[in-house]
Amino acid sequence: MKVFRVVLTIVLFYVFMVSIHAQVRSAVNPGSVPATTAPAAANLFAVIDSGAFSDDKTGIARVIAAMNGVDQKVEPLRKEISNMQNQLNALQADVQKKQATDPQGAARAADQAKSLELQIKRKTEDGQTQFQRELTAALDPLQADITNALNAFAQSRGILMIIDSNRVPVIYVHATIDVTKDFIAEYNRTHPVAGAPAAAPVKP
């Protein structure tokens, strides 16, 4: 399961570079709007770690639920491949056991092992294709929704750009501009998993 989840962070979460167009126009042409509407300098840029979205304990609940749903869909195939691997291990052990006492039996077992190994390879490839297809179908709508929510999050805080540290190497980030936890908390509150009640706003 962990191997599959690595695919998520590599393939499906892109760099979040959020430009708030109204604020950018204000910065380029300050005479067009009152100076009081310009965002504070400390809030112009922020950093987020999209890799944290899929964390089992502290991530985005809807992302975790979607990934768990995909895991359940591919679990039967995963178990089938695991059972086939156990059979292959037994055949290989049988080959070793019979080499000295039953060369013909060892040869038959070796042929069976070779055939089974090929089946495992094909099923594994099919499983990876199925997993990617299911994961894309489950997460593409969420990705768009999260991007929209991140845009709104940035606009409400006067942020002109958010850099995803999961995709862009960042040498140093001060805690005051890391919005990962705040965004996840707000998204979970405003976008609960279907059937789950929305969490109450945090009191100041």
Secondary structure as the mmCIF struct_conf table of DSSP 4:
data_model
#
loop_
_struct_conf.conf_type_id
_struct_conf.id
_struct_conf.beg_label_comp_id
_struct_conf.beg_label_asym_id
_struct_conf.beg_label_seq_id
_struct_conf.end_label_comp_id
_struct_conf.end_label_asym_id
_struct_conf.end_label_seq_id
HELX_RH_AL_P HELX_RH_AL_P1 LYS A 2 VAL A 7
HELX_RH_PI_P HELX_RH_PI_P1 LEU A 8 LEU A 12
HELX_RH_AL_P HELX_RH_AL_P2 HIS A 21 VAL A 28
HELX_RH_3T_P HELX_RH_3T_P1 PRO A 30 SER A 32
BEND BEND1 VAL A 33 VAL A 33
HELX_RH_3T_P HELX_RH_3T_P2 ALA A 35 THR A 37
BEND BEND2 ALA A 38 ALA A 38
HELX_LH_PP_P HELX_LH_PP_P1 PRO A 39 ALA A 40
HELX_RH_3T_P HELX_RH_3T_P3 ALA A 41 ASN A 43
BEND BEND3 LEU A 44 LEU A 44
STRN STRN1 PHE A 45 ILE A 48
HELX_RH_3T_P HELX_RH_3T_P4 SER A 50 SER A 54
TURN_TY1_P TURN_TY1_P1 ASP A 56 THR A 58
BEND BEND4 GLY A 59 GLY A 59
HELX_RH_AL_P HELX_RH_AL_P3 ALA A 61 LYS A 98
TURN_TY1_P TURN_TY1_P2 GLN A 99 THR A 101
HELX_RH_AL_P HELX_RH_AL_P4 PRO A 103 SER A 156
TURN_TY1_P TURN_TY1_P3 ARG A 157 GLY A 158
BEND BEND5 LEU A 160 LEU A 160
STRN STRN2 MET A 161 ASP A 164
TURN_TY1_P TURN_TY1_P4 SER A 165 ARG A 167
BEND BEND6 VAL A 168 VAL A 168
BEND BEND7 ILE A 171 ILE A 171
HELX_RH_3T_P HELX_RH_3T_P5 ALA A 175 ILE A 177
STRN STRN3 ASP A 178 ASP A 178
HELX_RH_AL_P HELX_RH_AL_P5 THR A 180 THR A 190
BEND BEND8 HIS A 191 HIS A 191
HELX_LH_PP_P HELX_LH_PP_P2 PRO A 192 VAL A 193
TURN_TY1_P TURN_TY1_P5 ALA A 194 GLY A 195
BEND BEND9 ALA A 196 ALA A 196
HELX_LH_PP_P HELX_LH_PP_P3 PRO A 197 LYS A 203
#
